[in-house]
């Protein structure tokens, strides 16, 4: 059995750095067919021929499964849900101190690891020898990588990608402990979409 962790396609919340209370209020932004084909050539090529798909129950992960693996049925696991950061409120995660994050979310690394261990046990019992692609979230998957590598990152460091870069549509091969990054310039599609949504174009250019 090998496990792969795939971060969902980008959402508006990813661009603004928002942590929302209703995790299903953001679906993924539209991506053109050539972007999807680029992902398959750059990242999807590293997946085995046969695999099962398991998703976080959040809409953006389910949307990603339907976008990339149209012909594959998928299962849902609550153990793939993103860690709840809704207590942050309107703040951006890069504005927080470690103490503010802990106070507002009550996230402790030990508890985060317990959730990951529950997931690994669940997948092992359900799929045994099957390869599994887990579609989940950035903060969650960076924590998985930190756990596998025995790193000492704090929750805030994991949230802010200080030592582990894992962007939208990146893939993590757990067995080989390797990250496959998606280098296609999807930001230009996101930028155009945000302009239509009346976001600040200058903000988008500065962020990318």
LUMTOR-120147 format. One record per residue: residue number from 1; residue in one letter; x, y, z of N, C-alpha, C, O, CB in turn. Coordinates in steps of 0.1 Angstrom, whole numbers, plus 5000, padded with zeros to 4 digits. Glycine has a CB too. Layout:
% LUMTOR-120147
NODE   n res n_east n_north n_up ca_east ca_north ca_up c_east c_north c_up o_east o_north o_up cb_east cb_north cb_up
NODE NUM   a      X       Y    Z       X        Y     Z      X       Y    Z      X       Y    Z       X        Y     Z
...
END
This chain:
% LUMTOR-120147
NODE   n res n_east n_north n_up ca_east ca_north ca_up c_east c_north c_up o_east o_north o_up cb_east cb_north cb_up
NODE   1   x   5008    4988 5000    5000     5000  5000   5009    5013 5000   5018    5014 5008    4991     5000  5012
NODE   2   x   5006    5022 4991    5012     5035  4992   5002    5046 4992   4991    5045 4987    5021     5037  4979
NODE   3   x   5005    5056 5000    4996     5068  5001   5001    5080 4994   5013    5083 4995    4993     5071  5016
NODE   4   x   4993    5087 4988    4996     5100  4981   4986    5110 4987   4975    5108 4988    4995     5099  4966
NODE   5   x   4992    5122 4990    4984     5133  4994   4984    5144 4984   4994    5149 4980    4989     5138  5008
NODE   6   x   4972    5148 4979    4970     5158  4969   4963    5170 4975   4952    5168 4981    4963     5152  4957
NODE   7   x   4969    5182 4974    4962     5193  4979   4951    5198 4968   4954    5197 4956    4971     5205  4982
NODE   8   x   4940    5202 4973    4929     5206  4964   4933    5217 4955   4943    5224 4958    4917     5210  4972
NODE   9   x   4925    5219 4944    4927     5230  4935   4925    5243 4942   4918    5244 4953    4918     5229  4923
NODE  10   x   4930    5255 4937    4929     5267  4944   4915    5273 4946   4906    5270 4937    4938     5278  4937
NODE  11   x   4913    5280 4957    4900     5287  4960   4903    5301 4962   4915    5305 4963    4893     5280  4972
NODE  12   x   4892    5309 4962    4894     5324  4965   4900    5326 4979   4908    5335 4981    4881     5331  4964
NODE  13   x   4897    5317 4989    4902     5319  5002   4917    5317 5002   4924    5323 5010    4895     5309  5011
NODE  14   x   4922    5308 4994    4937     5305  4993   4944    5318 4988   4955    5321 4993    4940     5294  4983
NODE  15   x   4938    5326 4979    4944     5338  4974   4944    5349 4985   4954    5356 4986    4937     5342  4962
NODE  16   x   4933    5350 4992    4932     5361  5002   4938    5358 5015   4940    5366 5024    4918     5365  5004
NODE  17   x   4942    5345 5017    4947     5340  5030   4936    5340 5041   4939    5340 5053    4958     5350  5035
NODE  18   x   4924    5338 5037    4913     5338  5047   4911    5324 5053   4913    5314 5046    4900     5342  5040
NODE  19   x   4908    5324 5065    4904     5311  5072   4889    5313 5075   4885    5321 5084    4913     5309  5085
NODE  20   x   4880    5305 5069    4866     5308  5070   4859    5298 5079   4864    5287 5081    4859     5307  5056
NODE  21   x   4848    5302 5085    4841     5294  5094   4834    5282 5087   4834    5271 5091    4831     5302  5103
NODE  22   x   4828    5286 5076    4821     5276  5067   4830    5271 5057   4832    5278 5046    4808     5282  5061
NODE  23   x   4836    5259 5059    4846     5254  5050   4840    5251 5036   4848    5249 5026    4853     5242  5055
NODE  24   x   4827    5250 5035    4821     5247  5022   4817    5259 5015   4810    5258 5004    4810     5237  5024
NODE  25   x   4820    5271 5020    4816     5283  5013   4825    5287 5001   4821    5295 4993    4816     5295  5023
NODE  26   x   4836    5280 5000    4845     5282  4989   4847    5270 4981   4852    5260 4986    4859     5287  4994
NODE  27   x   4843    5270 4968    4846     5260  4959   4859    5263 4952   4865    5274 4955    4835     5257  4949
NODE  28   x   4864    5255 4943    4876     5258  4936   4873    5268 4924   4862    5269 4919    4882     5245  4930
NODE  29   x   4883    5276 4921    4882     5285  4910   4883    5278 4896   4889    5267 4896    4893     5297  4910
NODE  30   x   4877    5283 4886    4877     5276  4873   4891    5275 4868   4899    5284 4868    4868     5283  4863
NODE  31   x   4894    5263 4863    4907     5261  4856   4905    5256 4842   4896    5248 4839    4916     5250  4864
NODE  32   x   4913    5261 4833    4911     5257  4819   4917    5243 4816   4925    5238 4824    4919     5267  4810
NODE  33   x   4912    5237 4805    4915     5223  4802   4931    5222 4801   4936    5211 4805    4908     5219  4789
NODE  34   x   4937    5232 4795    4952     5230  4793   4959    5230 4806   4970    5224 4807    4957     5241  4784
NODE  35   x   4954    5237 4817    4960     5236  4830   4958    5222 4836   4968    5217 4842    4953     5247  4839
NODE  36   x   4947    5216 4834    4945     5203  4839   4954    5193 4832   4959    5184 4838    4930     5199  4837
NODE  37   x   4955    5194 4819    4964     5186  4812   4978    5187 4816   4986    5178 4817    4962     5188  4796
NODE  38   x   4982    5200 4819    4996     5202  4824   4998    5195 4837   5009    5190 4839    4998     5217  4825
NODE  39   x   4988    5196 4846    4989     5189  4859   4991    5174 4857   5000    5168 4863    4977     5192  4867
NODE  40   x   4984    5168 4848    4985     5154  4845   4999    5150 4840   5004    5140 4844    4974     5149  4835
NODE  41   x   5005    5159 4832    5018     5156  4827   5029    5159 4837   5039    5151 4837    5021     5164  4814
NODE  42   x   5027    5169 4845    5038     5173  4855   5037    5165 4868   5047    5162 4874    5037     5187  4857
NODE  43   x   5025    5163 4873    5023     5157  4886   5016    5144 4886   5020    5134 4892    5015     5167  4895
NODE  44   x   5005    5143 4878    4997     5131  4878   5005    5119 4873   5001    5107 4876    4985     5133  4869
NODE  45   x   5015    5122 4865    5023     5111  4859   5030    5103 4870   5034    5091 4868    5034     5116  4850
NODE  46   x   5031    5108 4882    5038     5102  4893   5029    5093 4901   5033    5086 4910    5044     5112  4902
NODE  47   x   5016    5092 4897    5007     5083  4904   5007    5070 4897   5010    5069 4885    4992     5089  4903
NODE  48   x   5004    5059 4905    5004     5046  4899   4992    5044 4890   4983    5053 4890    5004     5035  4910
NODE  49   x   4992    5034 4882    4981     5032  4872   4968    5029 4880   4958    5034 4876    4984     5020  4863
NODE  50   x   4968    5022 4890    4956     5018  4898   4957    5024 4912   4967    5022 4919    4954     5003  4898
NODE  51   x   4946    5031 4916    4946     5037  4929   4931    5040 4933   4923    5042 4924    4955     5049  4930
NODE  52   x   4929    5041 4946    4916     5045  4951   4917    5060 4955   4928    5065 4957    4912     5037  4963
NODE  53   x   4906    5067 4955    4905     5081  4959   4897    5083 4971   4886    5078 4972    4900     5089  4947
NODE  54   x   4903    5090 4981    4896     5093  4993   4897    5108 4995   4908    5114 4994    4902     5085  5006
NODE  55   x   4886    5114 4999    4885     5129  5000   4882    5134 5014   4875    5127 5021    4875     5134  4990
NODE  56   x   4887    5145 5017    4881     5153  5028   4867    5156 5024   4864    5158 5012    4890     5166  5030
NODE  57   x   4858    5158 5034    4844     5161  5030   4842    5175 5026   4830    5178 5021    4835     5158  5042
NODE  58   x   4852    5184 5026    4850     5197  5022   4848    5199 5007   4854    5191 4999    4862     5206  5027
NODE  59   x   4840    5208 5003    4836     5210  4989   4848    5211 4980   4848    5205 4969    4827     5222  4988
NODE  60   x   4858    5218 4984    4869     5221  4975   4877    5208 4971   4882    5207 4961    4878     5231  4980
NODE  61   x   4877    5199 4981    4883     5186  4978   4875    5177 4969   4880    5170 4960    4886     5179  4991
NODE  62   x   4862    5177 4972    4853     5169  4963   4853    5174 4949   4853    5167 4939    4838     5169  4969
NODE  63   x   4853    5188 4948    4854     5194  4934   4866    5190 4927   4866    5188 4915    4853     5209  4936
NODE  64   x   4877    5189 4935    4890     5186  4929   4890    5171 4924   4895    5168 4913    4902     5188  4939
NODE  65   x   4884    5162 4932    4883     5148  4928   4875    5147 4915   4879    5139 4906    4876     5140  4939
NODE  66   x   4864    5154 4914    4856     5154  4901   4863    5160 4890   4861    5156 4878    4843     5161  4904
NODE  67   x   4872    5170 4892    4879     5177  4882   4890    5168 4876   4891    5167 4864    4885     5190  4887
NODE  68   x   4898    5162 4885    4910     5154  4880   4907    5140 4877   4914    5134 4869    4921     5156  4890
NODE  69   x   4898    5134 4885    4896     5119  4884   4881    5117 4881   4874    5110 4889    4900     5112  4897
NODE  70   x   4877    5122 4869    4862     5121  4866   4856    5107 4866   4845    5106 4870    4860     5128  4853
NODE  71   x   4864    5098 4862    4859     5084  4860   4860    5075 4873   4857    5064 4873    4865     5077  4848
NODE  72   x   4866    5081 4883    4869     5073  4895   4859    5076 4906   4857    5088 4909    4883     5075  4900
NODE  73   x   4853    5066 4912    4845     5069  4924   4854    5072 4935   4866    5069 4935    4836     5056  4927
NODE  74   x   4849    5079 4945    4857     5083  4956   4849    5081 4969   4837    5082 4970    4862     5098  4955
NODE  75   x   4857    5080 4980    4851     5079  4993   4855    5091 5001   4864    5098 4998    4856     5066  5001
NODE  76   x   4847    5093 5012    4849     5105  5021   4854    5100 5034   4850    5090 5040    4836     5113  5023
NODE  77   x   4864    5107 5039    4869     5105  5053   4870    5118 5061   4876    5127 5056    4883     5098  5052
NODE  78   x   4863    5118 5072    4864     5130  5081   4878    5132 5087   4881    5143 5091    4853     5129  5092
NODE  79   x   4886    5121 5086    4899     5123  5091   4909    5130 5082   4920    5133 5085    4905     5109  5094
NODE  80   x   4903    5134 5070    4911     5142  5061   4907    5157 5061   4912    5165 5054    4909     5137  5047
NODE  81   x   4897    5160 5070    4893     5174  5071   4904    5183 5075   4913    5179 5083    4882     5175  5081
NODE  82   x   4904    5196 5070    4914     5205  5075   4913    5208 5090   4902    5207 5095    4912     5218  5067
NODE  83   x   4924    5212 5096    4923     5216  5110   4915    5229 5111   4916    5238 5103    4937     5218  5116
NODE  84   x   4907    5230 5121    4897     5241  5123   4905    5253 5127   4909    5254 5139    4886     5237  5132
NODE  85   x   4906    5263 5118    4912     5276  5122   4902    5287 5121   4906    5299 5121    4924     5279  5112
NODE  86   x   4889    5284 5122    4879     5294  5121   4880    5304 5132   4875    5316 5131    4865     5288  5121
NODE  87   x   4886    5300 5144    4887     5310  5155   4896    5322 5152   4896    5331 5160    4892     5302  5167
NODE  88   x   4903    5321 5141    4912     5332  5137   4904    5345 5134   4908    5356 5136    4921     5329  5125
NODE  89   x   4891    5342 5129    4883     5353  5125   4887    5360 5112   4890    5353 5103    4882     5364  5136
NODE  90   x   4888    5373 5112    4891     5380  5100   4906    5382 5098   4910    5388 5087    4884     5394  5100
NODE  91   x   4914    5378 5107    4928     5379  5105   4934    5370 5095   4928    5360 5092    4935     5377  5119
NODE  92   x   4945    5374 5089    4952     5366  5079   4962    5358 5088   4967    5362 5098    4960     5374  5068
NODE  93   x   4965    5345 5083    4973     5337  5091   4987    5342 5093   4994    5339 5103    4974     5323  5085
NODE  94   x   4992    5350 5083    5006     5355  5084   5007    5367 5094   5018    5371 5097    5011     5359  5070
NODE  95   x   4995    5371 5099    4995     5382  5109   4996    5377 5123   4997    5385 5133    4983     5391  5107
NODE  96   x   4995    5364 5125    4993     5358  5138   5007    5355 5145   5017    5353 5138    4985     5345  5137
NODE  97   x   5007    5355 5158    5018     5350  5166   5014    5335 5170   5002    5331 5168    5021     5358  5179
NODE  98   x   5024    5328 5174    5021     5314  5178   5011    5314 5190   5002    5305 5190    5034     5307  5183
NODE  99   x   5012    5323 5199    5003     5324  5210   4988    5327 5206   4979    5321 5211    5007     5334  5220
NODE 100   x   4987    5336 5196    4974     5340  5191   4967    5328 5184   4955    5326 5185    4975     5352  5181
NODE 101   x   4975    5320 5176    4970     5309  5169   4965    5298 5179   4954    5293 5178    4980     5303  5160
NODE 102   x   4973    5296 5189    4969     5286  5199   4957    5290 5207   4948    5282 5210    4981     5283  5209
NODE 103   x   4956    5303 5211    4945     5308  5219   4932    5308 5211   4922    5305 5216    4948     5322  5224
NODE 104   x   4933    5311 5198    4921     5313  5190   4916    5300 5184   4904    5298 5181    4923     5322  5179
NODE 105   x   4925    5290 5183    4921     5277  5176   4922    5265 5185   4916    5255 5182    4929     5275  5164
NODE 106   x   4930    5266 5196    4932     5255  5205   4939    5243 5198   4936    5231 5201    4919     5250  5212
NODE 107   x   4947    5246 5188    4954     5236  5180   4967    5233 5187   4975    5242 5189    4956     5240  5165
NODE 108   x   4969    5220 5190    4982     5216  5196   4987    5204 5187   4979    5196 5182    4980     5211  5211
NODE 109   x   5000    5204 5185    5006     5195  5176   5003    5180 5179   5001    5172 5170    5021     5197  5175
NODE 110   x   5003    5177 5192    5000     5164  5196   4986    5159 5191   4985    5148 5187    5001     5162  5211
NODE 111   x   4976    5168 5193    4963     5165  5189   4962    5164 5173   4954    5155 5168    4953     5175  5194
NODE 112   x   4970    5172 5166    4970     5171  5152   4975    5158 5147   4970    5152 5138    4978     5183  5146
NODE 113   x   4986    5153 5154    4992     5140  5151   4982    5129 5153   4982    5119 5146    5005     5138  5158
NODE 114   x   4974    5130 5164    4964     5120  5167   4954    5118 5155   4951    5107 5152    4957     5123  5180
NODE 115   x   4950    5129 5150    4941     5129  5138   4947    5121 5126   4941    5114 5119    4937     5143  5134
NODE 116   x   4960    5124 5124    4967     5118  5113   4969    5103 5115   4967    5095 5106    4981     5125  5111
NODE 117   x   4972    5099 5127    4973     5085  5130   4960    5078 5128   4959    5066 5124    4978     5083  5145
NODE 118   x   4949    5084 5132    4935     5079  5130   4933    5076 5115   4928    5066 5111    4924     5088  5135
NODE 119   x   4937    5086 5107    4936     5084  5092   4944    5072 5087   4939    5064 5080    4940     5097  5085
NODE 120   x   4956    5071 5091    4965     5061  5086   4959    5047 5090   4960    5038 5082    4979     5062  5092
NODE 121   x   4954    5046 5102    4948     5033  5107   4935    5030 5099   4933    5019 5095    4944     5034  5122
NODE 122   x   4927    5041 5096    4915     5039  5088   4918    5034 5074   4912    5024 5069    4907     5052  5087
NODE 123   x   4928    5040 5068    4931     5036  5054   4937    5022 5053   4935    5015 5044    4941     5046  5048
NODE 124   x   4946    5019 5063    4952     5006  5064   4941    4995 5065   4942    4984 5059    4962     5005  5075
NODE 125   x   4931    4998 5073    4920     4988  5075   4911    4986 5063   4906    4975 5061    4912     4991  5088
NODE 126   x   4909    4997 5056    4899     4997  5045   4905    4992 5032   4899    4985 5024    4894     5011  5043
NODE 127   x   4918    4996 5030    4924     4994  5016   4935    4984 5016   4939    4979 5005    4928     5007  5011
NODE 128   x   4941    4981 5027    4951     4970  5028   4962    4972 5018   4971    4980 5021    4944     4956  5026
NODE 129   x   4962    4966 5006    4973     4966  4997   4970    4976 4985   4979    4978 4977    4975     4953  4991
NODE 130   x   4959    4983 4985    4956     4993  4975   4964    5006 4976   4968    5010 4987    4941     4996  4975
NODE 131   x   4968    5012 4965    4973     5025  4965   4962    5035 4967   4951    5033 4962    4981     5028  4952
NODE 132   x   4964    5046 4975    4953     5055  4978   4958    5069 4976   4969    5073 4981    4948     5053  4993
NODE 133   x   4950    5077 4969    4952     5092  4967   4943    5099 4977   4930    5098 4975    4950     5096  4953
NODE 134   x   4948    5106 4986    4940     5114  4996   4940    5128 4992   4950    5135 4991    4946     5112  5011
NODE 135   x   4928    5133 4989    4927     5147  4985   4923    5155 4998   4912    5154 5003    4916     5149  4974
NODE 136   x   4932    5164 5002    4931     5171  5014   4935    5185 5013   4933    5191 5002    4939     5164  5025
NODE 137   x   4941    5191 5023    4944     5205  5025   4958    5208 5027   4966    5199 5031    4935     5211  5036
NODE 138   x   4962    5221 5026    4976     5225  5027   4981    5223 5041   4991    5216 5043    4978     5239  5023
NODE 139   x   4975    5229 5051    4979     5228  5065   4979    5214 5069   4989    5210 5076    4969     5237  5074
NODE 140   x   4969    5206 5066    4968     5192  5070   4980    5184 5064   4986    5177 5071    4955     5186  5065
NODE 141   x   4982    5186 5051    4992     5177  5045   5006    5182 5049   5015    5173 5050    4991     5178  5030
NODE 142   x   5009    5194 5051    5022     5198  5057   5024    5192 5071   5035    5189 5074    5023     5214  5058
NODE 143   x   5013    5190 5078    5014     5184  5091   5018    5169 5089   5025    5163 5097    5002     5186  5099
NODE 144   x   5012    5162 5079    5015     5149  5076   5030    5147 5073   5036    5138 5078    5006     5143  5065
NODE 145   x   5035    5156 5064    5049     5156  5060   5058    5158 5073   5068    5151 5074    5052     5166  5050
NODE 146   x   5054    5167 5081    5062     5170  5093   5062    5158 5102   5073    5154 5108    5056     5182  5101
NODE 147   x   5051    5151 5103    5050     5139  5111   5059    5128 5106   5066    5121 5113    5035     5134  5112
NODE 148   x   5058    5125 5093    5066     5115  5087   5081    5118 5088   5089    5108 5090    5062     5113  5072
NODE 149   x   5085    5130 5087    5099     5134  5087   5104    5136 5101   5116    5138 5103    5101     5146  5078
NODE 150   x   5095    5136 5111    5100     5138  5124   5105    5152 5127   5114    5155 5134    5111     5129  5128
NODE 151   x   5099    5162 5120    5103     5176  5121   5097    5182 5134   5088    5177 5140    5099     5184  5108
NODE 152   x   5102    5194 5137    5098     5200  5150   5090    5213 5147   5089    5222 5156    5110     5204  5158
NODE 153   x   5084    5214 5135    5076     5226  5132   5065    5229 5142   5058    5219 5146    5071     5225  5118
NODE 154   x   5063    5241 5145    5051     5245  5153   5039    5245 5144   5040    5246 5132    5053     5258  5161
NODE 155   x   5027    5245 5150    5015     5247  5142   5015    5259 5133   5011    5259 5121    5002     5247  5150
NODE 156   x   5020    5271 5138    5020     5283  5130   5030    5282 5119   5027    5286 5108    5024     5295  5139
NODE 157   x   5041    5275 5121    5051     5273  5111   5045    5264 5100   5048    5267 5088    5064     5267  5116
NODE 158   x   5038    5255 5103    5031     5246  5093   5020    5253 5086   5019    5252 5074    5025     5233  5100
NODE 159   x   5013    5261 5093    5002     5269  5087   5008    5279 5076   5002    5281 5066    4994     5277  5097
NODE 160   x   5019    5285 5080    5025     5295  5071   5036    5290 5061   5042    5298 5055    5032     5306  5080
NODE 161   x   5037    5277 5061    5046     5270  5051   5060    5275 5053   5068    5276 5043    5042     5274  5037
NODE 162   x   5065    5276 5065    5078     5281  5068   5089    5272 5063   5098    5276 5056    5080     5284  5083
NODE 163   x   5087    5259 5066    5098     5249  5062   5093    5239 5052   5101    5232 5046    5103     5242  5074
NODE 164   x   5080    5238 5049    5075     5229  5040   5066    5236 5030   5055    5242 5034    5067     5217  5047
NODE 165   x   5069    5236 5018    5061     5242  5007   5052    5232 5001   5057    5222 4996    5070     5249  4996
NODE 166   x   5039    5234 5002    5030     5224  4996   5018    5232 4991   5009    5236 4999    5025     5213  5006
NODE 167   x   5018    5236 4978    5008     5245  4972   4996    5237 4966   4996    5225 4966    5015     5253  4962
NODE 168   x   4987    5244 4961    4975     5238  4955   4979    5229 4943   4987    5233 4935    4966     5249  4950
NODE 169   x   4974    5217 4943    4976     5207  4933   4990    5200 4934   4993    5193 4925    4974     5213  4920
NODE 170   x   4997    5203 4945    5010     5196  4947   5006    5182 4952   4995    5179 4957    5019     5203  4957
NODE 171   x   5015    5173 4950    5013     5158  4954   5025    5154 4963   5036    5156 4960    5013     5150  4941
NODE 172   x   5021    5147 4974    5031     5141  4983   5030    5126 4982   5020    5120 4985    5029     5146  4997
NODE 173   x   5041    5120 4979    5043     5105  4979   5048    5101 4992   5060    5103 4995    5052     5100  4967
NODE 174   x   5040    5096 5001    5044     5093  5015   5054    5082 5015   5064    5083 5023    5032     5089  5023
NODE 175   x   5053    5071 5008    5062     5060  5009   5076    5064 5005   5086    5060 5012    5058     5049  4999
NODE 176   x   5077    5072 4995    5091     5077  4990   5094    5091 4996   5105    5096 4993    5091     5078  4975
NODE 177   x   5085    5096 5005    5088     5109  5011   5092    5120 5001   5103    5126 5002    5098     5108  5023
NODE 178   x   5084    5122 4991    5088     5131  4980   5076    5139 4976   5065    5135 4975    5093     5123  4968
NODE 179   x   5079    5152 4974    5068     5162  4970   5070    5165 4955   5081    5168 4950    5069     5175  4978
NODE 180   x   5059    5164 4947    5059     5168  4933   5051    5181 4932   5039    5181 4935    5053     5157  4924
NODE 181   x   5058    5192 4928    5052     5205  4928   5046    5207 4914   5051    5202 4904    5062     5216  4931
NODE 182   x   5035    5215 4914    5029     5219  4901   5033    5233 4898   5029    5242 4905    5013     5218  4902
NODE 183   x   5041    5234 4887    5048     5247  4884   5040    5255 4874   5044    5266 4870    5061     5244  4879
NODE 184   x   5029    5249 4869    5021     5257  4858   5016    5270 4865   5013    5270 4876    5010     5248  4853
NODE 185   x   5016    5281 4857    5012     5294  4862   4997    5295 4863   4990    5302 4856    5018     5305  4853
NODE 186   x   4991    5287 4873    4977     5288  4875   4973    5301 4880   4961    5305 4880    4972     5277  4884
NODE 187   x   4982    5309 4886    4978     5322  4892   4972    5331 4882   4964    5340 4886    4991     5328  4898
NODE 188   x   4976    5330 4869    4970     5340  4859   4955    5337 4857   4948    5346 4855    4977     5339  4846
NODE 189   x   4951    5324 4858    4937     5321  4857   4930    5326 4870   4919    5331 4869    4935     5306  4855
NODE 190   x   4936    5325 4881    4930     5329  4894   4929    5344 4893   4919    5350 4898    4939     5325  4906
NODE 191   x   4939    5351 4889    4939     5366  4888   4928    5371 4880   4920    5380 4884    4953     5371  4883
NODE 192   x   4926    5365 4868    4915     5369  4859   4902    5367 4866   4893    5375 4865    4916     5362  4846
NODE 193   x   4901    5356 4873    4888     5352  4880   4885    5362 4891   4874    5367 4893    4888     5338  4885
NODE 194   x   4895    5366 4898    4893     5375  4909   4890    5389 4904   4882    5396 4911    4906     5376  4918
NODE 195   x   4896    5393 4893    4892     5406  4887   4878    5407 4884   4871    5417 4887    4901     5409  4875
NODE 196   x   4873    5396 4878    4858     5395  4875   4850    5396 4888   4839    5401 4888    4855     5383  4867
NODE 197   x   4856    5391 4899    4849     5391  4911   4851    5404 4919   4847    5406 4931    4853     5379  4920
NODE 198   x   4857    5414 4912    4859     5428  4918   4869    5428 4930   4868    5436 4939    4846     5433  4922
NODE 199   x   4879    5419 4929    4890     5420  4939   4900    5429 4933   4900    5433 4922    4896     5406  4942
NODE 200   x   4909    5434 4942    4919     5443  4937   4930    5436 4929   4936    5427 4933    4926     5450  4950
NODE 201   x   4931    5441 4916    4941     5435  4907   4955    5438 4913   4964    5429 4911    4940     5440  4893
NODE 202   x   4957    5449 4918    4971     5453  4924   4974    5443 4935   4986    5439 4936    4971     5467  4929
NODE 203   x   4965    5439 4943    4968     5430  4954   4972    5417 4949   4981    5411 4954    4955     5428  4963
NODE 204   x   4965    5412 4938    4969     5399  4932   4983    5399 4926   4990    5390 4928    4958     5396  4921
NODE 205   x   4986    5410 4919    4999     5411  4913   5010    5411 4923   5020    5404 4922    5000     5424  4904
NODE 206   x   5008    5418 4934    5018     5419  4945   5019    5406 4952   5030    5402 4956    5014     5430  4955
NODE 207   x   5009    5398 4953    5009     5385  4960   5017    5375 4952   5023    5366 4958    4995     5380  4964
NODE 208   x   5016    5376 4939    5023     5366  4930   5036    5372 4924   5043    5365 4917    5014     5362  4919
END
